[in-house]
Amino acid sequence: MKYFLLLPVLLILLTGCSEENNTVTYNFSVLGVEKIIIDKTIITLDSIGFPAKGSDSYAIIGYGYGDTSPIRSYDLVIWNIMPAEETISVKSKYEDISTEIEKHADSGFYNIIISRKGFNEKFIYKIGFMQVVPSSKSA
């Protein structure tokens, strides 16, 4: 008789337990990144790290991220400069951001990785440089 009463109670408990939606959302404004400066080229960023459009100095050639990913990545090409690493800087609202600059000598690209201690959010900018030579008109 004990087991007969225990079975309905267990069924009620088990059906009452459902999986909760544990979707994690990320707040990229905790990085406070406002701009990336490379030589005299200023790349202004919005709160999710997306570069401002409409510049003659660079082109956005790709981006990648998911709604549930703590990483946002952006690919850019900057025209007519060939910078040294020390000419790359990141400006943020916060002083405790970490900026790592990786140069890939074989491809000429730089990865700029921006993070902040205590937060999972991270921006990765893959930046390439292209020297544009004006075409000469033949007679």
C-alpha positions in Angstrom: 0.0 0.0 0.0 2.9 2.3 0.8 4.3 1.9 -2.7 0.9 2.4 -4.3 0.8 5.9 -2.8 4.4 6.7 -3.5 4.1 6.1 -7.2 1.6 9.0 -7.9 3.6 11.4 -5.7 6.8 10.6 -7.7 5.0 11.1 -11.0 3.7 14.5 -9.9 7.1 15.5 -8.7 8.8 14.4 -11.9 6.3 16.0 -14.2 6.6 19.3 -12.3 10.3 19.4 -12.8 11.1 20.7 -16.3 14.3 21.9 -17.8 14.8 25.6 -17.4 16.1 27.7 -20.2 19.5 28.6 -19.0 20.5 30.8 -22.0 23.3 33.1 -21.0 23.2 36.6 -22.4 26.3 38.7 -22.7 26.7 42.4 -22.2 29.6 43.6 -24.3 29.3 47.2 -23.0 31.2 45.9 -19.9 34.3 46.2 -22.1 33.6 49.9 -22.7 35.6 49.9 -26.0 35.0 53.1 -27.9 37.7 53.1 -30.6 40.8 51.5 -32.1 43.5 53.8 -33.3 46.0 52.6 -35.9 48.5 55.3 -36.9 46.0 58.2 -37.9 43.1 55.8 -38.7 40.4 55.9 -36.0 37.9 53.1 -36.0 34.9 54.1 -33.9 33.0 51.2 -32.3 29.4 50.9 -31.0 28.5 49.2 -27.7 28.8 45.7 -29.2 32.1 46.4 -30.8 30.8 46.8 -34.4 33.0 49.3 -36.4 31.2 52.4 -37.7 30.5 52.1 -41.4 31.1 54.7 -44.0 34.9 55.3 -43.7 37.2 55.7 -46.6 40.1 54.5 -44.4 38.9 50.9 -43.9 36.4 48.3 -45.0 34.5 45.7 -42.8 35.0 42.4 -44.6 33.5 40.0 -42.1 32.2 39.4 -38.7 31.2 36.4 -36.6 29.4 35.8 -33.4 26.4 34.0 -32.0 23.8 35.2 -29.6 25.1 32.8 -27.0 28.8 33.4 -27.5 30.9 35.6 -25.3 33.2 36.4 -28.2 32.5 38.9 -31.0 34.9 38.9 -33.9 35.3 41.4 -36.7 37.5 41.4 -39.8 38.7 44.7 -41.3 41.0 45.9 -44.1 42.7 49.2 -43.6 43.9 51.1 -46.7 47.3 52.7 -47.4 49.1 52.3 -44.1 51.6 49.7 -42.9 51.8 50.3 -39.2 54.2 49.1 -36.6 52.7 47.4 -33.5 53.4 50.3 -31.3 51.0 52.5 -33.3 48.0 50.4 -32.4 46.0 51.4 -29.4 42.5 50.8 -27.9 40.5 53.4 -26.1 37.9 52.2 -23.5 35.8 53.8 -20.8 37.5 51.4 -18.4 41.2 51.4 -17.5 41.3 47.7 -16.6 40.8 46.2 -20.1 43.4 43.9 -21.4 44.6 44.4 -25.0 46.7 41.7 -26.7 48.1 42.3 -30.1 49.2 39.3 -32.2 51.0 39.8 -35.5 50.8 37.1 -38.0 54.0 37.7 -40.1 53.1 35.1 -42.7 49.8 36.8 -43.6 50.4 40.4 -42.5 47.3 40.4 -40.3 47.0 41.5 -36.7 44.7 40.1 -34.2 43.6 42.6 -31.5 42.1 40.8 -28.6 40.2 42.8 -26.0 39.0 41.5 -22.7 38.4 42.5 -19.1 39.2 40.6 -16.0 36.2 39.2 -14.3 34.1 39.1 -17.5 33.6 36.5 -20.2 33.0 39.0 -23.0 35.8 39.4 -25.5 36.3 41.3 -28.8 38.6 39.9 -31.5 39.5 42.2 -34.4 41.4 40.6 -37.3 42.9 43.5 -39.2 44.8 43.4 -42.5 46.5 46.2 -44.4 46.5 46.9 -48.1 48.5 49.4 -49.9 46.4 50.7 -52.8 48.5 52.0 -55.7 46.6 54.3 -58.1 46.4 53.0 -61.6 48.2 54.9 -64.2 46.3 55.7 -67.4 47.9 54.6 -70.6 48.0 57.0 -73.5 
